[in-house]
Amino acid sequence: MKIRLIAGVAVSAFFVLVLSLRGIAGFWTDYLWFDALGHENVFVSVFGAQVVLVALFTVLFFGILFTNLTVADRLAPLVRPPGPEEDLLRNYHLVVGRRRWLVRFVLSALFALVAGFGVSGRWEEWLLFTNSVDFGILDPQFGKDISFYVFRLPFLSFVVGWLFATLIVALVVTTLFHYINGGIRLQTTGERVQPAVKAHLSVLLGLVALVRVGDYWLARFELTTSDRGAVSGATYTDVKAQLPAINLLILISVFAVVLLIVNIRRRGWVLPTLAVGLWAFVALVMGNIYPAVIQNLRVEPAESEKEAPYIERNITATRAAYGLDAI
């Protein structure tokens, strides 16, 4: 058994090395090229940022998924309700046995490596975020230093989007684990979802909604680069329609978080369904239809009048960017 394990590890290591040869060759070629140009420090900075990003996001993803899978195994009922899939699940548990921790670890590690290495391309946003400096100029809409939009907002928006995707993956995989463990039964009489399982999934859904709150909060600032109006930046529809809609979506998302927390101690899925339905309705009507109606019926018939203050903002910002404001 020990010899077979060592052989398996050796074969796996060999295949990993073979598959990595092309990447190693490209890495070494890039290093030699930067070194020949006298920019070795640039290469080291970029590579260092990539290593930090991969390490941080791999560990974070692993921690989120492994923790939830561990909770799913701890909440497994001692006796699984009978069902048509019982034979398949019984065989799974016979094979896995006491090695469930290994399944959790390997599965979490594989997902984490994919998620972590996928972040390496964000090195530029990371370097800008960690080396940001103030410009000393405030934007006219939110009163934040312009450096926030250049250095911090791109990376923060990416992190929030990444967290949202991570929690969705964790929710799906955790639900599958609960099903395998017997906490969820699709074709059975009586309670199909165990109370502890419902509480766990409600917490995960609440975290998803909470991350969505952060996403909407940052979306407010992204309006400063909108191209909907006559000029680039936040224009009439963005300020008078889209921004209030986003603020309302923030409140709806917070309300959804509260409903999902309350649902931990309630039976059924009425509250989560209500939260998701309300959010979807408001997102469609206020987030998409309402701004389009305002743009078509109120702005376009009197565009020069409605957009005048925002065109003036654009001209002022352009003059400052090119250093013409002092002339």
C-alpha positions in Angstrom: 0.0 0.0 0.0 2.8 2.4 0.9 4.8 1.6 -2.3 1.6 2.1 -4.3 1.1 5.5 -2.7 4.7 6.6 -3.3 4.4 5.4 -7.0 1.2 7.4 -7.4 2.7 10.6 -6.0 5.8 10.1 -8.2 3.8 9.6 -11.4 1.6 12.7 -10.5 4.7 14.8 -9.9 6.1 13.7 -13.2 3.0 14.7 -15.2 2.8 18.0 -13.4 6.4 18.7 -14.3 5.9 17.8 -17.9 2.8 20.0 -18.2 4.7 22.8 -16.5 7.7 22.8 -18.9 6.2 25.2 -21.4 5.3 27.7 -18.6 8.7 27.4 -17.0 10.4 28.0 -20.4 8.2 31.1 -21.0 9.0 32.4 -17.5 12.7 32.0 -18.0 12.6 33.6 -21.4 10.7 36.6 -20.0 13.2 37.0 -17.2 16.1 37.0 -19.6 14.4 39.5 -21.8 13.7 41.9 -19.0 17.2 41.4 -17.6 18.8 42.2 -21.0 16.9 45.5 -21.1 18.0 46.4 -17.6 14.5 46.1 -16.2 15.0 43.1 -13.9 13.4 45.0 -11.0 10.2 45.4 -13.1 10.0 41.6 -13.7 10.6 40.9 -10.1 7.9 43.4 -9.0 5.4 41.9 -11.4 6.2 38.3 -10.5 6.2 39.1 -6.8 2.7 40.7 -7.1 1.5 37.6 -9.0 2.9 35.3 -6.3 1.2 37.3 -3.5 -2.1 37.4 -5.3 -2.1 33.6 -6.0 -1.2 32.8 -2.4 -3.8 35.2 -0.9 -6.7 34.2 -3.0 -5.9 30.5 -3.0 -5.8 30.4 0.8 -9.0 32.5 1.0 -10.9 30.3 -1.4 -9.6 27.1 0.3 -10.6 28.5 3.7 -14.1 29.4 2.6 -14.9 26.1 0.8 -13.1 23.7 3.2 -14.9 25.4 6.2 -18.3 25.0 4.6 -17.7 21.4 3.6 -16.5 20.6 7.1 -19.7 22.1 8.5 -21.7 20.1 5.9 -20.1 16.8 7.1 -20.6 17.7 10.8 -24.3 18.3 10.1 -24.8 15.0 8.4 -27.8 13.1 9.9 -26.9 9.9 11.7 -29.6 8.1 9.7 -30.2 9.0 6.1 -33.8 9.1 5.0 -34.5 6.3 2.4 -34.8 7.3 -1.3 -34.3 5.9 -4.8 -30.7 7.1 -4.8 -29.8 5.4 -1.5 -27.8 2.6 -3.1 -25.5 5.0 -4.9 -25.0 7.1 -1.8 -24.4 4.1 0.4 -21.7 2.9 -2.0 -20.1 6.4 -1.9 -19.9 6.3 1.9 -18.5 2.8 1.9 -15.7 3.8 -0.4 -15.0 7.1 1.4 -15.4 5.8 4.9 -13.4 7.8 7.3 -11.5 9.6 4.6 -14.1 12.3 4.1 -11.7 14.9 5.4 -9.4 13.9 2.5 -12.2 14.4 0.0 -12.9 17.8 1.5 -9.2 18.7 1.4 -8.5 17.6 -2.1 -11.7 19.1 -3.6 -11.1 22.4 -1.8 -7.5 22.5 -2.9 -8.3 21.8 -6.5 -11.0 24.5 -6.6 -8.7 26.9 -4.7 -5.7 26.4 -7.1 -7.9 27.2 -10.1 -9.4 30.3 -8.4 -6.0 31.4 -7.1 -4.0 31.1 -10.3 -6.8 32.8 -12.2 -6.1 36.0 -10.2 -2.5 36.3 -11.2 -3.5 38.4 -14.2 -4.7 41.1 -11.8 -1.1 42.1 -10.8 -1.4 45.6 -12.2 -4.6 46.4 -10.2 -2.9 45.0 -7.1 0.3 47.1 -7.6 -1.8 50.3 -8.2 -3.9 49.5 -5.1 -1.0 48.9 -2.8 1.0 51.9 -4.1 -1.8 54.5 -4.4 -1.2 58.2 -3.7 -3.7 61.1 -3.5 -4.1 63.5 -6.4 -5.4 66.3 -4.2 -8.4 66.7 -6.6 -12.0 65.7 -5.5 -14.6 64.5 -7.9 -17.7 66.7 -8.0 -20.3 63.9 -7.5 -19.1 62.0 -4.5 -16.3 64.2 -3.1 -13.7 61.5 -3.2 -10.1 62.0 -4.3 -9.6 61.1 -8.0 -6.9 58.6 -7.0 -9.6 56.4 -5.5 -11.0 55.8 -9.0 -7.6 55.3 -10.6 -5.8 53.2 -7.9 -8.4 51.6 -5.6 -11.8 51.1 -7.2 -10.7 48.7 -10.0 -9.2 46.2 -7.5 -12.0 46.6 -5.0 -14.5 45.9 -7.7 -12.6 42.8 -8.7 -12.4 41.5 -5.1 -16.1 41.9 -4.5 -16.9 40.2 -7.8 -14.5 37.4 -6.9 -16.0 36.9 -3.5 -19.5 36.7 -5.0 -18.4 34.0 -7.4 -16.5 32.2 -4.7 -19.6 32.1 -2.4 -21.8 30.9 -5.2 -19.4 28.0 -5.9 -19.2 27.3 -2.2 -23.0 27.3 -2.0 -23.4 24.9 -4.9 -20.7 22.4 -3.7 -21.9 22.6 -0.1 -25.5 21.9 -1.2 -24.2 18.8 -3.1 -22.4 17.6 0.1 -25.5 18.0 2.1 -27.4 15.9 -0.4 -24.7 13.2 -0.4 -24.7 13.2 3.4 -28.5 12.9 3.6 -29.3 16.3 4.8 -31.3 17.0 1.6 -33.6 14.6 0.0 -35.4 15.4 -3.2 -37.7 12.4 -3.5 -38.9 11.5 -0.1 -41.9 12.1 2.1 -41.7 14.4 5.1 -39.0 17.0 5.6 -36.7 17.3 2.5 -34.2 19.7 4.1 -33.0 19.2 7.6 -33.3 22.3 9.9 -29.6 22.5 10.5 -28.9 22.2 6.8 -31.4 25.0 6.0 -29.7 27.2 8.6 -26.3 26.6 7.0 -27.6 27.3 3.5 -29.4 30.4 4.8 -26.2 31.8 6.3 -24.4 31.2 2.9 -27.2 32.9 1.0 -27.0 35.8 3.5 -23.3 36.2 2.9 -24.0 36.2 -0.9 -26.5 39.0 -0.4 -24.1 40.9 1.9 -21.4 40.8 -0.8 -24.0 42.0 -3.2 -24.4 45.0 -1.0 -20.7 45.8 -1.3 -21.0 45.4 -5.1 -23.8 47.9 -5.3 -22.0 50.3 -3.1 -19.0 50.3 -5.4 -21.2 50.5 -8.5 -22.2 54.0 -7.3 -18.7 55.2 -7.8 -18.4 53.4 -11.2 -21.0 55.8 -12.5 -18.2 58.4 -12.8 -16.9 56.5 -15.8 -20.4 56.0 -17.4 -20.7 56.6 -21.2 -24.5 56.7 -21.3 -24.9 60.5 -21.7 -23.6 63.1 -24.1 -20.1 63.0 -22.5 -18.1 60.5 -20.5 -18.8 60.4 -16.8 -21.9 60.7 -14.6 -24.6 62.5 -16.5 -28.2 63.4 -15.8 -29.7 59.9 -16.0 -26.8 58.4 -14.0 -27.2 60.9 -11.2 -31.0 61.3 -11.2 -32.1 57.8 -12.0 -29.3 55.2 -11.9 -27.8 56.4 -8.6 -31.1 56.4 -6.7 -31.9 52.9 -8.2 -28.5 51.6 -6.9 -29.2 53.1 -3.5 -32.6 51.3 -3.4 -30.9 48.1 -4.4 -28.5 48.5 -1.5 -31.5 48.7 0.9 -33.2 45.8 -0.7 -30.0 43.7 -0.5 -29.6 44.6 3.2 -33.3 43.7 3.7 -32.6 40.3 2.0 -29.7 39.7 4.4 -32.0 40.3 7.4 -34.7 38.0 5.9 -32.1 35.2 5.4 -30.8 35.5 8.9 -34.4 35.4 10.3 -35.0 32.3 8.1 -32.4 30.4 10.1 -35.0 29.8 12.8 -38.0 29.5 10.6 -39.4 26.6 8.7 -39.7 26.6 4.9 -38.2 28.8 2.3 -40.8 31.5 2.0 -38.5 34.3 3.3 -35.5 33.5 0.9 -37.9 33.2 -2.0 -39.4 36.6 -1.1 -35.9 38.2 -0.7 -34.7 36.9 -4.1 -38.0 37.8 -5.9 -38.1 41.3 -4.5 -34.4 41.8 -5.4 -35.0 40.5 -8.9 -38.0 42.8 -9.4 -36.3 45.9 -8.2 -33.1 45.2 -10.1 -35.1 44.8 -13.3 -37.5 47.7 -12.9 -35.3 50.3 -11.1 -31.9 49.1 -12.3 -32.7 48.8 -16.0 -36.2 50.0 -17.1 -36.5 53.2 -15.0 -33.1 54.7 -16.1 -33.9 53.9 -19.8 -37.3 55.6 -19.5 -35.7 58.7 -18.0 -33.0 58.8 -20.7 -35.5 58.5 -23.6 -38.4 60.6 -22.3 -36.8 63.3 -20.2 -33.2 63.7 -21.3 -33.1 63.2 -25.0 -35.9 65.7 -25.8 -34.0 68.5 -23.9 -30.4 67.1 -23.8 -28.5 70.3 -24.0 -30.4 71.7 -21.0 -30.4 68.5 -18.9 -26.8 67.7 -19.5 -25.3 71.2 -19.3 -24.0 70.9 -15.6 -22.5 67.5 -16.4 -20.8 68.7 -19.6 -19.3 71.6 -17.6 -18.0 69.0 -15.1 -16.4 67.1 -18.0 -14.8 70.2 -19.4 -13.4 71.2 -16.0 -12.0 67.7 -15.4 -10.4 67.6 -18.9 -8.7 70.9 -18.4 -7.4 69.8 -15.1 -6.1 66.5 -16.6 -4.1 68.3 -19.2 -2.9 71.0 -16.9 -4.9 73.7 -18.6 -6.9 74.8 -15.6 -4.2 77.3 -14.6 -4.2 79.1 -17.9 
